[in-house]
Amino acid sequence: MNENINVSASPHIRNKLNTSMIMFMVIIALLPATLFGIYNFGIRAALIVFVCIVGAVASEFIYEKLMKLPVTIGDLSAVVTGLLLALNLPSSIPWWIALLGSVFAIIIVKMLFGGIGQNFMNPALGARCFLLICFTARMTNFTYDGVSTATPLAVLKSGGSVNAWDMLTGFIPGTIGETSVIAILIGAIILFIFGIIDGKIPFAYIITFVLFLILFADQGRDPYYLTCQLCGGGLMLGAFFMATDYATSPITDSGKILYGICLGIMTGIFRVFSSSAEGVSYAIIFCNLLVPLIENITLPKCFGKGGEA
């Protein structure tokens, strides 16, 4: 009898949605934040989005051609990486820095480790942290209405007052895609409706972060302060769109919850005890490195021969 056996790497989980369909839905879900960012920051934001997407797709295409590998740009994962990177950059960033970030995300973080599904950290966030280290001044220079100004979280950390409503709607300085919580939540609802993500990681992340602030922040019991912390920075964008990345998050249910708890604690440490007002990007890539350990301690025990009786 002739049998075709398809050999693939674990985990052997099947879904009716293929990679390109999942990535397309993520792109659709990111459109509200993207369009609001362009509306909020102008044509400069549209340029950065274009450069990042084109840079990511071109980097993957050129690398695979040079290495004589199958071209995989059709799965749209490079588009998602470029778009996520753009949404994590200030609109004032020079275009060549955005392009460098896209190349780093695809070549260094993704392709050198085997391509989609094999990367050890989120490529977009890996590139953002790389750019933060190399170009700190430019990456933390936020311009709004033609004026360079601090983000609301930086103002809050320095003891100033901020407007929580502006932070919720998004009419504040920040990166292109992080300012409007409403736009991000619309995108998150789209992901939930189509079953692209579930709530274990983002909700464990957000709840743990709030509890950490209540326990350790000086103003942690102030509801207004907590609201500003939740609406500020990249917390919502990170929780729903980057912490839930399939390749860099646990596959077990208990592992997802533990992962979310680690994210909440790490973000709380960065925001409360470090000199930085942010911390979401570093928290996510640090916890990406913990995923193998989390999966090792949360995998169900085997039963039968060679397992537990």
C-alpha positions in Angstrom: 0.0 0.0 0.0 1.3 3.4 -1.0 1.1 5.9 1.9 2.3 9.5 1.9 3.5 10.5 5.3 3.9 14.2 6.0 6.8 14.8 8.5 6.8 18.1 10.2 8.1 19.7 13.4 6.1 19.6 16.6 3.7 20.8 17.9 1.3 18.9 15.6 -1.7 21.2 16.0 -4.0 21.7 13.0 -6.3 24.6 12.3 -8.6 25.3 9.3 -6.9 28.7 9.0 -3.6 28.7 7.2 -0.8 31.2 7.9 -1.7 33.7 5.2 -5.3 33.8 6.4 -4.2 34.4 10.0 -1.8 37.1 9.0 -4.4 38.8 6.8 -6.8 38.9 9.8 -4.0 40.4 11.9 -3.5 43.1 9.3 -7.2 43.9 9.2 -7.2 44.1 13.0 -4.3 46.5 13.0 -5.9 48.8 10.5 -7.9 50.9 13.1 -4.7 51.7 15.0 -2.8 52.3 11.8 -5.3 54.6 10.2 -5.7 56.6 13.4 -1.9 56.9 13.7 -1.8 58.3 10.2 -4.7 60.7 11.0 -3.0 61.7 14.3 0.5 62.2 13.1 0.0 63.0 9.4 1.7 61.8 6.1 5.0 61.2 7.9 3.4 58.3 9.7 2.2 56.9 6.4 5.7 57.1 5.1 7.1 55.2 8.0 4.5 52.5 7.7 5.2 52.1 4.0 9.0 52.0 4.5 8.8 49.3 7.2 6.4 47.1 5.3 8.4 47.3 2.0 11.7 46.9 3.9 10.4 43.8 5.7 9.0 42.1 2.6 12.1 43.0 0.4 14.4 41.7 3.1 12.7 38.3 3.3 12.5 38.0 -0.5 16.2 38.9 -1.0 17.4 36.6 1.8 15.5 33.6 0.5 16.6 34.2 -3.1 20.3 34.5 -2.0 20.0 31.4 0.2 18.1 29.5 -2.5 15.1 28.9 -0.2 11.4 28.9 -1.2 10.0 32.4 -1.3 7.5 32.8 1.6 6.5 36.4 1.3 3.0 35.2 0.2 2.2 34.1 3.8 2.1 37.9 4.8 4.1 37.4 7.9 6.7 39.9 6.7 3.9 42.4 6.1 2.7 41.9 9.7 6.2 42.3 11.1 6.8 45.5 9.1 3.5 46.9 10.1 4.0 46.1 13.8 7.4 47.7 13.8 6.1 50.8 12.2 3.3 51.1 14.8 6.1 50.9 17.5 8.1 53.8 16.0 7.6 57.6 16.5 6.5 59.3 13.3 9.5 61.6 13.5 12.0 58.8 13.1 14.2 59.1 9.9 13.0 56.7 7.2 16.4 55.0 7.0 16.3 54.1 10.6 12.9 52.5 10.1 14.3 50.6 7.1 17.2 49.4 9.1 14.8 48.2 11.8 12.8 46.2 9.2 16.0 44.5 7.9 17.1 43.7 11.4 13.7 42.2 12.3 13.5 39.9 9.3 17.2 38.9 8.7 18.6 38.8 12.2 15.6 37.9 14.4 13.5 35.8 12.0 15.4 34.3 9.0 18.7 33.5 10.7 16.7 31.3 13.1 14.8 29.4 10.5 12.0 31.7 9.4 8.4 31.9 10.5 7.7 29.8 13.6 11.4 29.4 14.5 12.2 32.9 15.8 13.0 33.1 19.5 11.5 36.5 20.1 9.0 38.8 18.4 10.8 40.2 15.4 9.2 43.6 15.5 9.9 44.1 19.2 13.4 42.8 18.8 14.0 45.4 16.1 12.4 48.1 18.2 14.7 47.4 21.1 17.7 47.2 18.8 16.8 50.7 17.5 16.3 52.0 21.0 19.8 50.9 22.0 21.4 52.3 18.8 19.3 55.5 18.3 18.0 56.3 21.8 17.6 60.1 21.2 15.7 59.7 17.9 13.6 56.8 19.2 12.5 58.8 22.2 11.8 62.1 20.3 8.1 62.4 20.1 6.5 65.2 18.1 2.9 66.1 18.3 1.3 69.1 16.5 4.7 70.1 15.4 6.1 70.3 18.9 8.6 67.9 20.5 7.1 66.8 23.8 7.2 64.0 26.4 4.7 61.1 26.4 2.0 61.1 29.0 3.7 58.2 30.8 6.9 60.2 31.1 5.0 63.2 32.4 3.2 60.9 34.9 6.5 59.4 36.1 8.0 62.8 36.7 5.0 63.7 38.9 3.0 65.7 36.4 -0.7 65.4 35.5 -2.1 63.9 32.3 -5.5 63.7 30.7 -6.8 60.1 30.8 -9.5 60.8 28.2 -6.9 62.0 25.6 -4.9 58.8 26.4 -8.0 56.7 25.8 -8.9 58.4 22.5 -5.3 58.8 21.3 -4.7 62.5 20.8 -1.4 62.4 22.6 2.3 62.1 21.6 3.7 58.5 21.3 4.5 55.9 18.7 2.3 55.7 15.6 0.1 52.8 16.7 0.1 52.9 20.5 -1.8 56.1 21.3 -5.4 55.2 20.7 -6.6 52.5 23.1 -10.0 52.6 21.4 -8.6 51.8 18.0 -6.4 49.0 19.5 -9.4 47.5 21.3 -11.4 47.5 18.1 -8.6 45.5 16.5 -8.5 43.1 19.5 -12.2 42.5 19.2 -11.7 41.5 15.5 -9.0 39.0 16.6 -11.3 37.5 19.3 -14.3 37.3 16.9 -12.3 35.3 14.3 -10.6 33.1 16.9 -7.1 34.4 16.1 -6.3 34.9 19.8 -7.9 34.0 23.1 -7.9 36.0 26.3 -5.6 34.0 28.5 -2.3 35.9 27.7 -3.6 39.5 27.4 -6.0 39.3 30.4 -3.5 37.6 32.6 -1.0 40.2 31.6 -3.2 43.2 32.3 -4.6 41.9 35.6 -1.2 41.0 36.9 0.1 44.4 35.9 -2.7 46.2 37.7 -2.1 44.1 40.8 1.6 44.8 40.7 0.9 48.6 40.6 -1.6 48.3 43.5 1.1 46.6 45.6 4.2 48.4 44.7 3.5 51.8 43.0 3.1 54.9 45.3 -0.2 55.9 43.6 -1.2 52.3 42.8 -4.5 52.6 44.7 -5.6 55.6 42.7 -8.0 54.5 40.0 -7.1 57.5 37.8 -3.4 56.6 38.0 -4.2 53.0 37.1 -6.3 54.1 34.1 -3.5 56.2 32.8 -1.0 53.4 33.2 -3.3 51.0 31.3 -3.9 53.6 28.5 -0.4 54.8 28.2 2.6 53.4 26.3 2.4 50.2 24.3 0.6 48.1 26.9 -2.6 47.4 25.0 -0.9 47.0 21.7 1.7 44.7 23.2 -0.9 42.7 25.2 -3.2 41.9 22.3 -1.0 42.0 19.2 2.6 41.1 20.3 2.4 39.0 23.5 0.0 36.7 21.7 2.4 36.0 18.8 2.1 32.2 18.1 5.8 31.5 17.5 7.0 33.2 20.7 4.2 32.4 23.2 3.4 29.1 25.0 0.9 26.6 23.5 -0.4 25.2 26.8 -3.4 26.9 28.5 -1.6 27.0 31.9 1.6 28.2 30.1 -0.3 31.1 28.6 -1.5 32.2 31.9 1.9 31.9 33.5 3.4 33.8 30.6 0.9 36.6 31.0 1.7 36.8 34.7 5.4 37.0 33.9 4.7 39.8 31.4 2.6 41.8 34.0 5.4 41.5 36.6 8.2 42.5 34.2 6.3 45.4 32.9 5.5 46.6 36.4 9.1 46.3 37.4 10.2 48.4 34.4 7.6 51.1 34.9 7.8 51.3 38.7 11.4 50.7 39.6 13.4 51.7 36.5 14.2 55.1 35.1 12.1 54.3 32.0 8.4 55.2 31.9 7.8 52.4 29.4 8.9 48.8 29.5 6.4 46.7 27.5 8.8 45.9 24.6 11.6 44.8 27.0 9.2 42.8 29.1 7.8 40.9 26.1 11.2 40.0 24.5 12.5 39.0 28.0 9.5 36.7 28.6 9.9 35.3 25.0 13.2 33.8 26.2 11.3 32.2 29.1 8.8 30.4 26.9 10.8 27.1 26.5 11.0 26.9 30.3 7.3 27.8 30.8 6.3 25.1 28.3 8.6 22.6 29.9 7.0 23.0 33.3 3.4 23.3 32.0 3.2 20.4 29.5 0.8 17.7 30.5 2.3 14.5 31.8 2.4 11.5 29.6 0.5 8.3 30.4 1.0 4.8 29.2 4.2 3.0 28.3 7.2 5.2 29.2 4.9 7.7 31.0 3.1 7.8 34.3 0.7 5.0 35.2 
